[in-house]
Amino acid sequence: MNEDLFIIKASTLKPADEDLNLLRTLAVNGLDWPELYKKAWMHGVTPLMYHTLTKNSLSDILPQDCYADFKSDYYQTAIRNSNLLQIIDRVANKVKKKIILLKGADLTQYLYPSIGIRPMGDIDILVEREDAQLIREQLYEDEDVTKEIFKSSVHKKLIEIMTKEQTARVTHLPAVLYRYGALEIHWHLFGGTDSYYLTKNALNSAFSAKKSNYIYRLSPEFMLLHLCSHLYSHASRVLCLRMFCDINELLRNHESVIDWEVVYENTKSIDFKEKIFTVLLLVRSIFKTPLPEIILKENKLLMECVSLDSLRNGFLPKETALVNNKFSEYIINIKKLKKQSDRLLLLYRTLFPEKEWLEYYYQETNTCKNTENLSARFFFEYLKNKFNSS
């Protein structure tokens, strides 16, 4: 599908000359521009495409109204990211402990050349396991932190149980809500009781971001492992191209400094190695990203380039990825509640959250001037998002 091909070729910071020529050819031969924009937006790459097309003097190959949509996404992303990044300094100044930036909080500032290129949903940080809960409690002293709002009282009870347990499945604490967005405090990068040593390796190899005594970054090797592991955790659900773009750009930008022996050493577990290498091969199939022989020699199967529609469905069969299946998560969570009435309420309020929660999370998305039946509108917006991400 030519629209898919156009999106992929324009979703990289430094496209080859042959790819730039291909983009021009595809545009001239005719594309469904509204469909192309819709698909690019769903995959979170419209700001990246805007940057690439503009930087390479290709803005004129798009219809004017379509290019305007890409441009709007880019600047809206820059504004939102700028607001979110304020949280990092507030946290560092408040807790005065080592915090390590994860995913977009790092990539937006240090991998991509502009904060408008890579959309962020929230800020993720990694801290020492024994510091996680204390840091969270400290942050709630900040005047810019809003009160916690739950779908129901039983959801609050479940969160409290999971926080106390800090089980192998729970890798981060409930989000801390600021005026600008949310912060997630992670204490475990990879999940599983037998893999915490990998998180300790990541903590020990992190280096200072230089702008603060307390803000640190993952080494390129552990950022790569983190991004691949995170992507694989979504492998039976919805994936977006942006997740693959992050890995592609990391590999290309740090090609000369990544120590593949370190990567290989930290993927010795057969199960973990299969996950990481599968994601790397998928990135290679999409972007033709160079990979070292140490990876390729253990993977005889060369994957064909996947379509963007197939990514939206995940690349693992639902029935073979129980640990990643949302239904299985609900079952595991339900079992943590001892009372039958609490279990039934959890099921009910997961589908029908309380009015206060709906209004808090969906008020900003409301653009309708008619204020009647807002709760119903919020509820249907919630259902649409829930089923789209299932």
Secondary structure by P-SEA (a helix, b strand, c coil): caaaaaaaaaccccccaaaaaaaaaaaaaccaaaaaaaaaaaaccaaaaaaaaaaacccccccaaaaaaaaaaaaaaaaaaaaaaaaaaaaaaacccbbbbccccccccccccccccccccbbbbbccccaaaaaaaaaaacccccccccccaaaaaaaaaaaaacccccccccccccccbbbbbbcccccccccaaaaaaaaaaccccccccccccccaaaaaaaaaaaaaaaccccccaaaaaaaaaaaaaacccccaaaaaaaaccaaaaaaaaaaaaaaaaaccccccaaaaaacccccccccaaaaaaccccccccccccaaaaaaaaaaacccaaaaaaaaaaaacccaaaaaaacccccccccccaaaaaaaaaaaaaaaaac
